[in-house]
Each structure stands twice: as C-alpha cells, then as structure tokens.
Amino acid sequence: MKNLTLNDPTQQAVLTHLSETERLLSQVATKLSGRPKHAEIIAMPDLGIAHNCTRMCGGFFTGAQYSWDSDVPFIPVDATVNVCGTALFKVKGEMSIETFCEKVKSVLADTSKYTWNYTAGNHFASLVKSNGEYGLPSGYYMIVHASANEFKYNDEMGLYPTSTVWYNSDIQIESNGSRYLRYIYGDSAIRFYEIAKNLIEFNTERNRYFVRSVLGDMFDEEILSIQHYGMPNDHTVCIGAQWENKIYTLLTAPGKPIYLIKPTKDFYGSPHGFGLELKHPEITYTPNGISFSRKNFSMGESISIGHDAFNRCSADPDKLHDYVSKILSVCPGDIVGKLHQIVSFSKDGLKIWNNI
C-alpha cells in the first residue's frame, strides 16, 4: 500500500481495514490467475468515510485508488463503480444571483434528457468568483460536481451491485471469515469495464450540457473537466481520486473556497477534496456490516454528513489554507486558482454565501 494520507486518526483506522482489502484483491487475482498476483491501494490525503455503506461493507473507502494485476479480468463490485467528477466554466460578464438561481431551477426541472442529481449526496452546482488570485483570471465561473445518475440503478446497463442488476447472478464471494470481497470475472467483467469506460465521456458531456443550458449566452469557455470516481483502466477503480495528471479542483467544504491545483511531480493521483472524518475514529466490521460513530451500518444504507461523519476543517476557515498546504506536502502541486463561492444548489437546498 502507498500511504499518501496525513495519517489523522480516521485515516489510521481506515488504513487498517484497507490492508485487508488489498490482501483480498491479491487473493482473488492469484486464484483466478493460477499464480501469485498482487494488488495495490494508493491512499490519498483525503482518505475517509464514504457516503455509501455498501462500499464500506465491502472494504472500499473514499479517497483511494485500487489496482490489481490478474491474468483473468475481474471487477470488485462493492467498489460501487459509476463515474463522478467536477467541471469548471467561465462566465461572460457578471451573472447576478437572481439570474443564476432562476436558470438553475429551470434546467433542474427539465429531466427529459438527463436525471439531474446536482442536489444529491455531496454534489452541487455553484456560481463562484475568482479575484485574480494565483493567476486565474478575475471574473465569474460556474462549477459543478455530479455523477452519471442515469446508470446508477439501471438493471440493463448499471454498475451498482443491486439484486436486479444484469450481472447479479455472476457475483462470486471471497471471504476470510470476517471480511468478504464480492467480484465478477471473465466476460461479465469485460462488459462491466466497457460500460465504465464509456461513462467517462458521458459524464463529461452531461456536465457540459447542464452548464450550457444554465448559462446560455453567458457561456464563455470550459476551463476543465476531470473525473475523480471511475475506472481509468480495466484493473483500477478510483474513488475520490483523480487519475489524470492535469489541473484539478480541490474541494473543501460547503461555502468555502475551491482551489485549482496543478500537480508538479511524483504523480500517483490527486485528492478530490478534504474528505470525511469521524469524531470517534473507531471502525469495526460486524457480521451484518460495519460499525462507526457508535452506530451499525448495513449494505444499502447511506451516512449522514454532519452527524455520522464530518467535513475536515469545515468549522475553522482560518485553517483552510493551512490544510491545503498539508495536502500539497504529500501530493505536490501548485495552487493556480482560488474560487469563492457565491451561491450553490446542493442537497441542503439553495445557499447564498455572498463571498464576493
């Protein structure tokens, strides 16, 4: 395992369990290949609790890259693969809060082409502003964060491990008694990856379509589009980890500045944000799932942010830049932009931040 975390108490607890996930991945690869094979997990500085309990019950956490070597294609299905990322666009001129809100509400109401999920989970659509810091041109921008919701629970083309998904009858289980790894292999794994690969472009175009619909004539240019959740190849799953060596968004917390980072050296991947930590970093596996925050969680459940787990540094804005510096000390990069959130749509509804 490659440890790029900041080794806070939550990360230390997670790393213990990721070591077992790495062993199980190697075990499956070795069994299928008929000779010794290995897996490697790269834990990012934002390693932490996942929103999806199915993922954690199966041994996968947010803020890591999972890779394995195998002669026979296989996919660990509890990585709950889909695709998710961020995209940033320049706005022509100055867009008012009222206009932005009106346009976003109108586009969200139209689900004839896509089933929007900018107001679910940790996703959002925000109007932000650059004051020219770190070289990013001053002006208004729109940033979005979302996944390909259309493929999440699609029985014929979806990738989530539901009881009705197309590959359900092909799922195999590798167990060590206290932990398990569910996977598919062979033709099912090949088809799975082909879908996952196509979702990268799908999500890119999905975000682009949404923003163009919102901005209309005020659309200027696309600054970046980068995924931090998906499969960069047929033997790797990234969960909250960007795999492309290019400028990326470093998400912080609701209402707080968003940074643009350009990797500089020793690129193993990049973190997508600060991640979620626990007040009581004790994580144990139970016969029916996983336990933390003094609660038991089962497959299919979701955590509550702000109750079961918390955004790192969200309560202390004075430490925000210091925490970014810590992240860049283990994943080297230069800050090339800082975006101040003005208004955002998320699961918490409409929030006006007025950070102009």
N, C-alpha and C positions, 0 to 999 in steps of 0.2 A: 504494500500500500504506500502511496505517496501522500504524505501529510502536508498540505498547504494551509491548514487551518490556523487560527490564532490560539488554539488549544484552551478555549474557555471551558468552564465546567460542563456545559451542554455538549460541546463538541467532544470532550473527552469521553462522555457517556456514550455518544453515538459511535465514536470510533471503535469502541469495544465490540459493538454489535456488527459494524461494517466488516471487521476482521473475519467474522463468521460467514457473512455474506460472500466475501471473497473466497473463502475456503469452499463453500458450497458451489459457487460458479466453477471453480477449478475442478471440483469433484465431478460435476456433470460433464464438463468438457473432456475430462480424462476418460470417463465411462463411455461416452459416445465415440470418442476417437480411438479407443483401444490402446492408448499410450499416454504417458504423462503430458498434461496440458496445464496451462496456468491462466489465471485471471488477475487483473489489477484494478484497484479502485484509486482514483485520484480525488482526495477530499479537498474542497475549496475553502477559502476563508469564510464563506457564508454557510458552511455546513450546519444544518439544523433540522428542526422538526418539519415534516411535510404536512400539507393540508389533508392529504388523502391517507386514511388509515389502512386501506387495502395495501398500499405501497409499503408502509412501515411494517405491517404484519408480515409481509413477505421479505423484509430485510433491506428495503431501499429507502433512503432518506434524501432530502433536498440539499443541493449544494455539492454534488459529486458526479464524477464520470466513471462509468462502469464498463470495463472492457474485458474480453475473454478471447482465448485462442482455441479453436476447435476445428477438427477436420470435417465435422458434420455440422451444418448450420443449426443453431438453436437460439431461442429468444426467451429470456426470463420474463414471464408475462406480468408478474406483480410489480415490475418497473412501471406499469400502467402507462405505456407509451402512447403519446399523442404528439403534438408539436405545439410549442408556445414560444413567443418572443416579443420583442419590442420594435417599434419603428418610430422614426422622428422626421418631421416635415417642417419646412419653413413656410411661414405665412406671409403673404404680401400685405404690407402696411400694418395697421393696428386694428386688431379684432376686439370688439367690445365683449364683455362678459355676457351681456344680454343676447347678442347675436350668436355667440358660441353655444350658449345653453339652448337657445331655440333650435339651432341647426342640429345639435346632437340629439335632442329629444325627438326631432322629426325623423332622423335617419334610424335611430334605435327602434322606432315604431314600425318601420318597414322591414319585415322579415321575409319578403318574397324571394330574396336571393340567398341570404345567409341567416342563420340563427345566432344573433349577436349575444356575446357574453362579456361585454366590457364592464358590466356591473355585477360580476360574479367572482367568487374566490378572491384572489389578490389582484385581479385585473382592473384596468382603469383606462379612461380617455381624458387627457388633461390639456388645457391651454397653459403654456408656460412662456417665460420670457428670459432671454439672455441679455445681460447688461454689458456684454463685451468681455467678460472675464475669461482668461485663459485662451483668448484668440477666437472664440466662437463669435461670429458677427452679431451685433446687437439686434434685437427685434423679437417678434412673436413667433412661437413654434407650437406645433401640436404633437404630442407624444401619446402613443397607445401601447397597451400591453394586453394580449389576448391569445387564446389558443383556437385550434380548429374544432370548434364545438360540434360541428356537423358530423364529425367522425367519432365522437366520444362514445356514444351508446348505440351506434349503428350496427345492427346484427349482421348485415351482409358485408360491410366494409370497415367496421370499427375495430379498434385495437384494445379497448379496455376488457379485462377478463371478467365478463358477466356470464351468467348461466345460459344466456341465449346467443352469445356471440358465435360467429362462424367456426372458430377453432376450439370451442369449449370441449368437445369430445376428444381432442388430441392432447389435452393437458396432461403432463406427467409430473410426478412429485418426487423430489429428492429430499430425504429427511435425515437428520442426525439425532432424532428423538425429541429435542426441544425446539428445533428450528426446521423450517422447510424452505424449499425453493421450487416454485411451480414453473414449468417451462414447456415449450413446444419445440419440435425439431423437424428436420427434413423439409419436405415440400411445404408444410404449414409455415415453417419459419421463413422460407424463401418468399412466400406470398406476403407474409406479415411485413417483411422488410420492404418489399416493393411498394406497399401502401404507405409505410412510414416515410420512405424516401420522397414520394410524391407530395406528401403533406407539407414539406418544407416550402415548396413554391406556392402551394395552395394558401398557406397562412400568410405568406408574403403578399400575395395578391389580395387576400381578404382584408388585411390591414390597410393596404393602399386604396382599395375600393371605398372602405369606410371613411377614411380621411378625405379623399377627393370629394365624396358625397357631402361631407360636412363643410369643407372649405369652399367648394365651388370655385368662383372666380378668384378667390383669395389664396388658392393653392399656388405656391411658388415652386418649391423643389423638394425632392426626397433627399434627406441627409443621410440616413442609414436605416437598414433593416437587418436585424440579427436575431437568430433563434437561440434560446438557452435551454430548450427541452425538446428532445427528439433523438433520432438515430443518425449520426454523421456517417456511419457505415454499418455493415450487417453484423458487426460484432461489438458494437458500442452503444450504450444508452447514456445520454447526458440529461441530468435532472437538475435544473438551476445552474447550468454551467455552459457558457458559450464556447464552442469549439472552433470558431473561425478566428484567425489571427488578424483582427481588424478593430477599428474603433467600436467601442461598445458602450451601452448605457449601464451605469451602476446605480441601481435603485436603492433608496434609503428607507423612507417611511412616509406615510400619507402626509401631504402638505409640505414636506421637507424638500430641499433642493435635490435635483438629479444631476449626477456628474457624467460627463463623457470622458472615457479613458482610452488612450492609445497604448497597447502593450509595447514594451521596449525590448525584453529579452527573456530567455528561458521560458518560452511559452508552452504551458501544459494545458491551457484552457483558462478561462477567466470567470470570476464570480458574477452573478447577475444582481446581487444586492447585499443587504446586511443579513438577511435570513432571520429565522425564528428561534428564540432561545426559551429555556424553561426557568422558572423561579426555583424550582426544586428539581435539579438535574439527575433524577433517578429514573432510569428506563429499564424495565424488565419485561421479558416475554412470558406470557401466560398460556395455558392450554387453549384458550379461546381468542388470543390476540396479543395485545401489547398494553403495558401499563406505564403511565407517567402522569405528572401533575396530580398524583393521588387519585387517579381515575383509571378505569379499564376501558380500552377501546377495541372494537371488533372490526373485522373486514366490512367495508361498505360505509363506515362512518366517516365523518369529517370533523376536524378540530375547530374550535372557536378561537380566532385570533383576538388577543386581548384578554382571554380567560384561560384557555388551556396552554397557550404559548404566546410569546410577545415579540414584537419587532425590536431588534437590537438598537439601542441608542435613540429610540423614538421619543423618549421622555426628556432627553437632555440635548437640546440643539447646540449648546456650546461645545459638545464633544463630537459633533458630527464630522467636522473636517479632520479631527484627530483620528477618528475611526477609519476614515477613508485612507489616511496616511498609513495606518497599520495594515490595511488590506494590501496597499501597494508595496509594502515592505516584503510581502511574500509572493505576490503576483505583480512583478514590476511593471509600471506603466506611468505615463504622464497624463495629468488632467488637461484636457483640451477644450473643455466647456463646462459651464455650470448653468443649469436651468432652474429658474424659480417658479414654483407652481402658483398659478393664479386661480384656476377653477378646475375641478375634476369631477367626473362621474365614476362611481365605484359601487361596490356592494353596500356602502354606507350612504348611498344616495348622492345628491348634489352638494358639493362643498366648495365654498368660496374662500380662498386663502388670502387673496389680496397681497401676495408677496411681490409687489412690483417695485 
